[in-house]
Amino acid sequence: MLRKTSTKARFATQSKVRRGKTVLKKRGLKSGQKKGTKAYMFVIPPKQQMLQAKDGTKNEAENGIRDTSPHGDDSQRPMLSVIIPAMNEEKTIGAVVREALRICRDAEVLVVVNGSTDGTANAAKRAGARVLTYAEALGHDGGRKVGAAAARGQVLLFTDADIAIPAEHLAPYVQAVLKGTDVALNDYHGPITRSPIHPVVEAKHMLNSILARSDLRGASMTAIPHALSRHGLEVIGITSLEVPPLAQAKAVIGGLRVRAVHHVPVGRLNAVRIKKRSGPDPLSQVVLNDHLAAIRWITDTLGPRGGHTDLQRVRSLAR
């Protein structure tokens, strides 16, 4: 009986991996890492990395931006911190960490293992990550907040533990920040051709419209991958990372340079997890409530119309 269950689990895992590889191949998301080798092929070469980091430091000095790193000046910290929340992702975390380490030579990978009951922590350590362990389930957003607080890098890149995105498709977010972007978003807008459109997709588009950034369409800090500059993290505030739409609202209204920089089809890459439920999807409800929190903050900060005018209307005269 145990053998039969194990076999089913193995086939399910193999099927998931096969589906992921097929999608990666179709979308051109192919890793440059050779199978069976331990040598890393870095996507951002050391020379380019050093020049960009130097330029970034100069720009920060010119703009009067202070160093917010809790671990000293730029010379004492890595260029990049990759932050990965993980809960029971023993089978995929190793590949995720290895791809993250391939982005550049001067990088740290932090895996925030929370609520796990499997070998996720050990698998992450074996792959070369620095592991922060919590017995409680923090969720993706709580894990990102914890990871950001512990990160030492000049650039913070956020991704998930269940999708091994090739380093070639993570590097553009890092490069965008090195060139002056504060918040580098995934240029992914959700399945907008479906009918009806998923409410979470609608909420992402709506929030960007409210923020007068309809050019971002459905790009969102709710989706991975995305990256932040140190200055961006200071303006947003680490606590706000717990509510990604709120963090995005603070970034835009705070005058940060927010851009959708590269497309990774996370909707297709994410494993479909079918669960029988009689009511609304609880995860969707959480994300929708996060967007409501962002809108509440916008109206509290900019006024009841969120900073938008009422044109020539004088509604108070209507009786």
Protein Blocks (a to p, Z undefined) as FASTA:
>chain_A
ZZmmmmmmmmmmmmmmmmmmmmmmmnopacfbdghiabdcdfbdfklmmmmmmmmmmmmm
mnopacfbfnbcfklpcfbdcddddehilkmmmmmmmmmmmmpmbdcdddddehiabfkl
mmmmmnopacdddfbdgbjmlmmmmmmmmpcbfbdcdddfkbccdfklmmmmmmmmmnop
abdcdfbebjakbccddfklmmmmmmmmmnopaknmmacfkbccddddfklmmmnopmlm
mmmmlmmmmmmmnopacddfbdcdfklmpccdddddfbdcfklmmmmmmmmmmmmmmmmm
nojnlopaehjacfklpZZ
